[in-house]
Amino acid sequence: MSLTTYSKFYYGYEITPTNTLVNFSEGAGELTATMGIGSYSFTEFAVTLQTALNTAGALTYTVTANRTARTLTIAASGTFSLLALTGSQTSAGPWVIIGFAADQTGTNTYTGTAAGSSYSPQFILQDHIATTDWKQAAQSTVNKTASGRVELVKFGDERFMQANIMWVTNIAQPSGPITNNASGVAQLRAFLDFAITKAPLEFMANTAAPATFEKMILDSTALSKDGVGYKLKELYDKGLPGYFESGVLVFRVVE
């Protein structure tokens, strides 16, 4: 099914051994919440942070993901402080991802700046196949018995989305279907650099409906059947130097 809307991806919610610690205070000294190491989607990251705070603190914490603004709001049942700048382990914290660059004190609710990263293709995705139209059995084996009976053994079903990100450019555009982005090519490269790590991302087919999304990983590219490499194509053959396309990308839905 061809898309008629512009799309968006949220990505970049990774906890490594170097950024697991969240220093905070409930008024009686510094506490440390430890986030589990792993790659998360935006919504999963909010849940993981909430769990870590509730495990380490005495208050009850809720972390809410605002999908439109791509921000996280941390609220508690009492006054607390986030020690993003002055915590003893602030250099080992995921503060950039969470969206806080300074301490937050004096109340029970704080909202950060945009969390993680977002990539918005400058043109409606081409060669698109929606997940509703691409389904196949996972790890399937077809057996044929001596009597001619055919049996399918499978471990669930998988769904896929296909797209080609086209007309990516830093060149200023007149009013038209290609949106302006002075760093459009660099942003596509950054997105694909992340995607080929096989970490989860969230895909929104319609930027105007951010609450409707699917969690995916990159399954394959035009360069790599395993989705661990990419090669951008500059559109010289169309007489358009400075314009790029990703080639066909296939994403697999993950739960």
C-alpha positions as CSV (number, residue, x, y, z in Angstrom):
1,M,0.0,0.0,0.0
2,S,1.6,3.3,-1.1
3,L,1.9,5.9,1.6
4,T,0.4,9.3,1.2
5,T,1.8,10.8,4.4
6,Y,5.3,11.8,5.6
7,S,6.8,9.3,8.1
8,K,9.1,9.4,11.1
9,F,11.4,7.2,13.1
10,Y,12.4,7.4,16.8
11,Y,15.7,5.8,17.7
12,G,18.8,5.9,19.9
13,Y,17.7,4.7,23.3
14,E,20.7,2.6,24.3
15,I,22.1,1.8,27.7
16,T,25.6,0.6,27.8
17,P,28.0,-0.1,30.6
18,T,29.1,3.5,30.4
19,N,25.7,5.2,31.0
20,T,23.6,3.1,33.3
21,L,23.5,5.3,36.5
22,V,20.9,7.9,37.3
23,N,21.7,10.0,40.4
24,F,18.7,11.5,42.2
25,S,17.7,12.5,45.7
26,E,14.6,12.3,47.8
27,G,16.0,14.8,50.4
28,A,18.2,12.5,52.5
29,G,21.2,12.1,50.3
30,E,22.1,10.9,46.9
31,L,20.4,7.8,45.5
32,T,21.4,5.9,42.4
33,A,19.0,4.1,40.0
34,T,20.6,1.6,37.7
35,M,19.1,1.1,34.2
36,G,19.4,-2.3,32.6
37,I,21.9,-2.5,29.8
38,G,20.2,-2.9,26.4
39,S,18.7,-1.2,23.4
40,Y,15.2,0.1,23.8
41,S,12.4,1.7,21.9
42,F,11.2,5.1,23.1
43,T,8.3,3.6,25.0
44,E,10.4,0.8,26.5
45,F,13.1,3.3,27.6
46,A,10.5,5.2,29.6
47,V,9.3,2.0,31.4
48,T,12.9,0.9,32.1
49,L,13.7,4.3,33.6
50,Q,10.6,4.2,35.7
51,T,11.5,0.7,37.0
52,A,15.0,1.7,37.9
53,L,13.8,4.8,39.9
54,N,11.2,2.8,41.8
55,T,13.7,0.1,42.6
56,A,16.2,2.6,44.1
57,G,13.9,5.1,45.7
58,A,11.2,5.2,48.4
59,L,8.8,7.4,46.5
60,T,6.6,6.1,43.7
61,Y,7.8,7.2,40.3
62,T,6.0,7.4,36.9
63,V,7.8,8.1,33.7
64,T,5.5,9.3,30.8
65,A,6.6,9.4,27.2
66,N,5.1,12.2,25.2
67,R,5.1,10.9,21.7
68,T,4.4,14.2,20.0
69,A,7.2,16.2,21.7
70,R,9.4,13.1,22.1
71,T,9.9,14.1,25.8
72,L,10.0,12.2,29.0
73,T,8.2,13.5,32.1
74,I,9.3,12.0,35.5
75,A,6.8,12.4,38.3
76,A,6.9,11.1,41.9
77,S,4.6,10.9,44.9
78,G,6.7,13.5,46.7
79,T,9.4,16.1,46.1
80,F,12.6,14.8,44.6
81,S,15.7,16.0,42.7
82,L,17.4,14.8,39.5
83,L,21.1,15.3,39.8
84,A,22.0,15.5,36.1
85,L,24.8,17.9,36.7
86,T,26.0,17.5,40.3
87,G,25.5,13.8,40.9
88,S,28.6,11.8,41.9
89,Q,28.2,9.6,38.8
90,T,26.7,12.0,36.4
91,S,29.3,11.2,33.7
92,A,28.0,7.6,33.8
93,G,24.4,8.5,33.3
94,P,22.1,8.6,30.3
95,W,21.1,12.2,30.9
96,V,21.5,13.2,27.2
97,I,19.1,10.5,26.2
98,I,16.6,11.3,29.0
99,G,16.7,15.0,28.0
100,F,18.2,16.8,31.1
101,A,21.4,18.8,31.1
102,A,21.1,20.4,34.5
103,D,19.8,19.5,38.0
104,Q,16.1,19.5,38.5
105,T,15.0,20.4,42.1
106,G,12.1,21.7,44.2
107,T,9.1,19.9,42.9
108,N,7.7,16.4,42.1
109,T,7.5,16.6,38.3
110,Y,10.1,17.3,35.6
111,T,9.9,17.3,31.8
112,G,13.1,17.0,29.8
113,T,14.0,18.2,26.3
114,A,13.6,15.8,23.3
115,A,14.8,12.4,24.3
116,G,16.9,10.2,22.0
117,S,16.9,10.9,18.3
118,S,14.3,11.3,15.5
119,Y,14.6,10.9,11.7
120,S,12.0,12.3,9.3
121,P,12.5,11.5,5.6
122,Q,12.2,14.5,3.4
123,F,9.9,12.8,1.0
124,I,7.0,10.3,1.3
125,L,8.6,6.8,1.5
126,Q,8.7,5.1,-1.9
127,D,8.5,1.3,-2.8
128,H,6.5,1.0,0.4
129,I,5.0,-2.2,1.6
130,A,3.1,-2.0,4.8
131,T,3.3,-4.6,7.6
132,T,-0.3,-5.5,6.9
133,D,0.7,-6.7,3.5
134,W,3.9,-8.7,4.3
135,K,3.6,-11.7,6.5
136,Q,5.6,-14.9,6.6
137,A,6.1,-17.9,8.9
138,A,9.2,-17.7,11.2
139,Q,11.7,-20.6,11.2
140,S,9.3,-22.7,9.2
141,T,9.8,-26.2,7.9
142,V,7.4,-27.9,5.4
143,N,7.3,-31.7,5.7
144,K,5.6,-34.1,3.3
145,T,4.5,-37.5,4.7
146,A,4.5,-40.8,2.7
147,S,0.8,-40.4,2.3
148,G,1.2,-37.1,0.6
149,R,0.1,-35.0,3.6
150,V,1.9,-31.7,3.9
151,E,2.6,-30.3,7.3
152,L,4.0,-26.9,8.2
153,V,6.1,-26.5,11.4
154,K,6.7,-22.9,12.4
155,F,7.6,-20.7,15.3
156,G,5.1,-17.9,14.9
157,D,4.7,-15.4,12.1
158,E,6.7,-12.3,11.2
159,R,5.7,-9.1,9.6
160,F,7.9,-6.7,7.5
161,M,7.8,-3.2,6.2
162,Q,9.7,-2.1,3.1
163,A,10.6,1.4,2.0
164,N,13.1,3.4,0.0
165,I,14.1,6.7,1.4
166,M,14.4,9.0,-1.6
167,W,15.2,12.6,-2.5
168,V,17.5,13.1,0.5
169,T,19.4,16.4,0.2
170,N,20.9,19.4,1.9
171,I,19.9,21.6,-1.0
172,A,17.4,24.3,-0.2
173,Q,14.0,23.5,-1.7
174,P,11.3,25.7,-3.1
175,S,7.8,25.0,-1.9
176,G,7.1,21.4,-3.0
177,P,7.0,17.8,-1.9
178,I,10.6,17.6,-0.7
179,T,10.9,19.2,2.8
180,N,13.9,21.5,3.6
181,N,16.6,20.1,5.8
182,A,20.1,21.6,5.6
183,S,21.6,18.5,7.2
184,G,19.3,16.0,5.6
185,V,22.1,13.7,4.2
186,A,24.0,13.6,7.5
187,Q,20.7,12.8,9.4
188,L,20.0,9.9,7.1
189,R,23.5,8.6,7.6
190,A,23.2,8.9,11.4
191,F,19.9,7.0,11.2
192,L,21.3,4.2,9.1
193,D,24.4,4.0,11.2
194,F,22.1,3.2,14.1
195,A,19.8,0.9,12.2
196,I,22.6,-1.4,11.1
197,T,23.4,-2.1,14.7
198,K,20.1,-4.1,14.7
199,A,18.8,-2.1,17.7
200,P,15.0,-1.4,17.9
201,L,13.4,1.7,16.6
202,E,9.9,3.0,16.3
203,F,8.3,3.7,13.0
204,M,5.4,6.1,12.5
205,A,3.8,5.9,9.1
206,N,2.2,9.3,9.6
207,T,4.0,12.1,11.4
208,A,0.7,13.6,12.3
209,A,-0.3,10.5,14.3
210,P,2.7,9.7,16.5
211,A,0.7,7.6,18.9
212,T,0.3,5.0,16.1
213,F,3.7,3.3,15.7
214,E,5.4,-0.1,15.2
215,K,8.6,-1.3,16.9
216,M,11.0,-2.7,14.3
217,I,14.6,-3.6,13.5
218,L,16.4,-3.2,10.2
219,D,16.2,-6.7,8.5
220,S,18.0,-6.1,5.2
221,T,19.3,-3.4,2.9
222,A,20.1,-3.3,-0.8
223,L,23.7,-3.9,0.2
224,S,23.3,-6.4,3.0
225,K,20.8,-9.2,3.3
226,D,21.5,-9.2,7.0
227,G,20.9,-5.5,7.4
228,V,24.4,-4.7,8.7
229,G,25.5,-2.4,6.0
230,Y,24.2,0.3,3.6
231,K,25.3,2.2,0.6
232,L,23.6,5.5,-0.3
233,K,23.2,6.2,-4.0
234,E,23.7,9.7,-5.3
235,L,21.3,10.3,-8.1
236,Y,23.8,11.3,-10.8
237,D,22.0,9.1,-13.3
238,K,19.0,11.3,-12.9
239,G,21.1,14.5,-13.3
240,L,20.6,15.3,-9.7
241,P,24.0,15.5,-7.9
242,G,23.5,16.3,-4.2
243,Y,20.3,14.1,-4.0
244,F,20.5,10.6,-2.5
245,E,18.4,7.5,-1.9
246,S,18.9,4.7,0.6
247,G,17.8,1.9,-1.7
248,V,15.2,-0.6,-0.6
249,L,15.2,-1.1,3.2
250,V,13.3,-3.9,4.9
251,F,12.3,-3.7,8.5
252,R,11.0,-6.5,10.7
253,V,8.4,-6.0,13.4
254,V,9.6,-7.1,16.8
255,E,7.5,-7.5,20.0
